[in-house]
Amino acid sequence: MRAVFRRELRACLGGLRGWGYAALVLVVSGIAVAYYNFYGGSSDIVYAVHFAEYALIPAVPLLCADSMARARRDGTARLLRSLPVSGLSAVLGRYLALVCAAAIPVGVLCLYPLLFALYGTVDFAAAYTALFGLFLLCAGLVAVCQFLSALTSRSGVAFGLGAAAMLVLFFLPLAGAFLPSTPWVSFAALVVTGLLVAAAGDLFTRRLMVSAVTAGVLTLGLTAAFLLEREVFEGLFYGLMLILSPFTRYEQATLYGLFDVNVLLLLLSVPLFFLYMTAAVTERRRCR
């Protein structure tokens, strides 16, 4: 794992990927700092850190697009499958290297509260809580884009899939807000989502029976719940979209100071889930 980590970190910092990511995040956050702090005369960096999330939509796919895709293209993935190295170790080594590269602009932003403290009063707890939340958000989005990069051997396709996924996650609550909050609409949306999850499971595992059972259990469970407690489905889909969107949870933590255990668990569960999915895809190729 350490060899994979060092190789991936050199690839990130030795080319456009790592420094292009850092430049995008620092430029966007620098514009926010110039507007809110220097021009506005505020010593609060929370709004500038919040503004940096917009840079992550193109920056994280840029950082991760060539990670797993390059390994498939140049034969490195095939070589690793022939060695006594588990797929999880290889995936984890690459992921940790990407997270280290993603932490560079966050580390630079950590210097800003110290600079602002020379000219005014700074709430260090709020500032560094927001920066910690930004790091966790970056770690989760890196795992998502790394998983999408493992599905293809073309960097351009991986970047497009990653950018589309970032937009979907960003606008997830907005899509839920456009739907009516009636119980029938929430029930139908949840059933469709469950069927899509089952179809995705069949795509990644190639086990039709498991996917069919999963779809049947989800559909029957939702139907039974809807018939027994219909009022619970009032606005349920929109509420779930708010909970599952990492961008929304991050905004609640930084802008409103609601960084509680629920937010922490969500931001930590995203990388754990997608690391497992990436390792499952890698192990499936090993067994071929």
C-alpha positions in Angstrom: 0.0 0.0 0.0 2.9 2.4 0.8 4.4 1.9 -2.7 1.0 2.6 -4.3 0.6 5.7 -2.1 4.0 7.1 -3.0 3.5 6.5 -6.7 0.1 8.1 -6.7 1.3 11.1 -4.7 4.2 11.6 -7.1 1.8 11.4 -10.0 -0.6 14.0 -8.4 2.1 16.5 -7.4 4.3 15.9 -10.5 1.7 17.0 -13.0 -1.3 19.2 -13.6 -3.8 17.2 -11.5 -2.6 18.1 -8.0 -1.5 21.7 -8.6 -4.5 22.4 -10.9 -6.8 21.3 -8.1 -5.0 23.4 -5.6 -5.0 26.4 -7.9 -8.8 26.2 -8.5 -9.6 25.9 -4.8 -7.2 28.7 -3.8 -8.2 31.1 -6.5 -12.0 30.7 -5.8 -11.4 31.0 -2.0 -9.0 33.9 -2.6 -11.7 35.8 -4.5 -14.1 35.2 -1.5 -11.4 36.3 1.0 -10.8 39.5 -1.0 -14.5 40.3 -1.1 -15.7 39.3 2.3 -12.6 39.9 4.4 -10.3 42.5 2.8 -13.0 44.6 1.0 -15.7 43.9 3.5 -13.5 44.4 6.5 -14.5 41.1 8.2 -12.3 38.8 10.2 -14.7 35.9 9.8 -13.3 33.3 7.3 -16.4 31.0 7.4 -18.1 32.6 4.3 -14.8 32.4 2.3 -14.4 28.7 3.2 -18.1 28.1 2.3 -17.5 29.7 -1.1 -14.6 27.2 -1.7 -17.1 24.4 -2.1 -18.0 25.7 -5.6 -14.5 25.1 -6.7 -14.7 21.5 -5.7 -17.2 20.7 -8.5 -14.6 20.8 -11.3 -11.5 20.5 -9.1 -12.1 17.1 -7.5 -12.9 15.4 -10.8 -9.7 16.9 -12.2 -7.7 15.5 -9.3 -9.2 12.0 -9.5 -9.9 11.5 -13.2 -6.6 9.9 -14.0 -6.1 7.9 -10.9 -7.8 4.5 -11.4 -8.3 5.1 -15.1 -4.5 5.5 -15.7 -3.9 2.2 -13.8 -6.2 0.3 -16.1 -4.8 2.0 -19.2 -1.1 1.5 -18.6 -1.4 -2.0 -17.2 -0.6 -1.2 -13.6 -3.9 -2.6 -12.4 -3.2 -5.9 -14.2 0.3 -6.0 -12.6 -1.2 -5.4 -9.1 -3.7 -8.1 -9.6 -0.8 -10.6 -10.2 0.9 -9.5 -7.0 -0.1 -10.6 -3.4 -1.7 -7.2 -2.8 -5.4 -7.0 -2.0 -7.6 -4.7 -4.1 -8.5 -2.8 -0.9 -4.9 -2.0 -0.2 -4.3 -0.6 -3.7 -7.5 1.4 -3.6 -6.7 2.7 -0.1 -3.1 3.7 -1.1 -4.4 5.7 -4.0 -7.1 7.3 -2.0 -4.8 8.4 0.8 -2.5 10.0 -1.8 -5.4 11.9 -3.3 -6.6 13.0 0.1 -3.1 14.3 0.9 -3.1 16.3 -2.4 -6.6 17.6 -1.6 -5.4 18.7 1.8 -2.8 21.1 0.4 -5.1 24.1 -0.3 -7.0 23.4 3.0 -3.7 23.6 4.8 -3.0 27.0 3.1 -6.4 28.2 4.1 -5.6 27.3 7.7 -3.1 30.2 7.7 -5.8 32.8 7.0 -7.3 33.0 10.5 -3.8 33.5 11.9 -3.3 36.4 9.4 -6.7 37.9 10.2 -5.9 37.7 14.0 -3.3 40.4 13.4 -6.0 42.9 12.4 -9.1 41.9 14.4 -10.8 39.3 16.6 -11.1 35.9 15.0 -13.4 33.1 16.2 -10.8 30.3 15.8 -13.3 27.6 16.8 -15.7 28.5 14.0 -12.9 29.1 11.5 -11.1 25.8 12.0 -14.4 23.8 12.4 -15.4 25.1 8.9 -11.9 24.2 7.5 -12.2 20.7 9.1 -15.6 20.3 7.5 -14.1 21.4 4.1 -11.4 18.7 4.5 -14.0 16.0 5.2 -16.1 17.2 2.3 -13.1 16.9 0.0 -12.3 13.5 1.3 -15.8 12.3 0.6 -15.9 13.7 -2.9 -12.5 12.3 -3.7 -13.8 8.8 -2.8 -16.8 9.4 -5.2 -14.7 10.5 -8.1 -12.1 7.7 -7.5 -14.9 5.1 -7.7 -16.1 6.6 -11.0 -12.6 6.6 -12.3 -12.4 2.9 -11.6 -15.2 2.3 -14.0 -13.4 3.4 -17.1 -9.9 3.5 -18.6 -10.4 6.9 -20.2 -9.5 10.0 -18.2 -11.9 12.2 -20.1 -14.8 9.9 -19.4 -13.8 9.7 -15.8 -13.7 13.5 -15.5 -17.1 13.8 -17.2 -18.6 11.3 -14.8 -17.1 12.9 -11.8 -18.3 16.4 -12.8 -21.8 15.1 -13.4 -21.8 13.4 -10.0 -20.6 16.6 -8.3 -23.5 18.5 -10.0 -26.0 15.9 -9.0 -24.9 15.9 -5.3 -24.8 19.7 -5.3 -28.3 20.1 -6.8 -29.8 17.1 -5.0 -31.9 19.1 -2.5 -33.0 21.5 -5.3 -34.4 18.5 -7.3 -36.3 17.3 -4.3 -37.7 20.8 -3.6 -39.2 20.9 -7.1 -41.3 17.7 -6.4 -44.6 18.0 -4.6 -44.5 17.1 -1.0 -47.5 14.8 -1.2 -47.1 11.2 0.2 -47.7 9.6 -3.2 -44.9 11.6 -4.9 -42.5 10.7 -2.1 -43.5 7.1 -2.2 -43.0 6.9 -6.0 -39.7 8.7 -5.9 -38.4 6.4 -3.2 -39.5 3.3 -5.1 -37.7 4.5 -8.3 -34.6 5.3 -6.3 -34.7 1.8 -4.8 -35.0 0.2 -8.2 -32.1 2.3 -9.5 -30.0 1.2 -6.5 -30.8 -2.4 -7.2 -29.9 -1.9 -10.9 -26.6 -0.4 -10.0 -25.9 -3.3 -7.7 -26.5 -5.7 -10.6 -24.2 -3.6 -12.8 -21.3 -3.7 -10.3 -21.7 -7.2 -8.9 -23.2 -9.1 -11.9 -25.5 -11.0 -9.6 -29.0 -10.7 -11.0 -30.6 -12.7 -8.2 -29.2 -10.5 -5.4 -30.3 -7.4 -7.3 -33.8 -8.8 -7.9 -34.2 -9.7 -4.2 -33.0 -6.3 -3.2 -35.4 -4.6 -5.5 -38.3 -6.8 -4.3 -37.5 -6.2 -0.6 -37.2 -2.4 -1.0 -40.4 -2.2 -3.0 -42.4 -4.4 -0.7 -41.0 -2.6 2.4 -41.8 0.8 1.1 -45.3 -0.3 0.0 -46.1 -1.7 3.4 -44.8 1.4 5.2 -46.8 3.6 2.9 -50.0 1.6 3.5 -49.5 1.7 7.3 -48.1 5.2 7.8 -49.0 7.3 4.8 -48.5 10.6 6.6 -44.9 9.8 7.3 -44.2 10.1 3.6 -45.3 13.8 3.6 -42.2 15.6 2.3 -40.0 12.5 3.1 -38.1 12.4 -0.2 -37.1 16.0 0.1 -36.0 15.5 3.7 -33.9 12.5 2.6 -32.3 14.6 -0.1 -31.3 17.2 2.4 -29.8 14.6 4.7 -27.9 12.7 2.0 -26.4 15.7 0.2 -22.8 16.2 1.6 -22.8 19.8 0.2 -26.0 20.7 2.1 -24.8 19.1 5.4 -21.4 20.9 5.0 -23.2 24.2 4.5 -25.3 23.7 7.6 -22.2 22.9 9.6 -20.2 25.9 8.4 -22.7 28.7 7.9 -25.0 27.8 10.8 -22.6 26.2 13.2 -24.5 22.8 13.2 -21.5 20.6 13.1 -22.9 17.8 15.2 -22.5 14.0 15.3 -25.0 13.5 12.4 -23.0 15.7 10.0 -19.7 14.0 11.1 -21.2 10.5 10.5 -22.5 11.5 7.0 -19.2 13.0 5.9 -17.3 10.0 7.1 -19.8 7.4 5.7 -19.4 8.8 2.2 -15.7 7.8 1.7 -16.2 4.5 3.5 -19.1 3.5 1.2 -17.4 4.5 -2.0 -14.0 3.0 -1.0 -15.8 -0.3 -0.5 -17.5 0.0 -3.9 -14.2 0.8 -5.6 -12.5 -2.2 -3.9 -15.4 -4.4 -5.0 -15.0 -3.3 -8.6 -11.3 -3.9 -8.4 -11.7 -7.4 -6.8 -14.3 -8.3 -9.5 -11.7 -7.7 -12.2 -9.1 -9.7 -10.2 -11.5 -12.7 -10.3 -11.9 -12.6 -14.0 
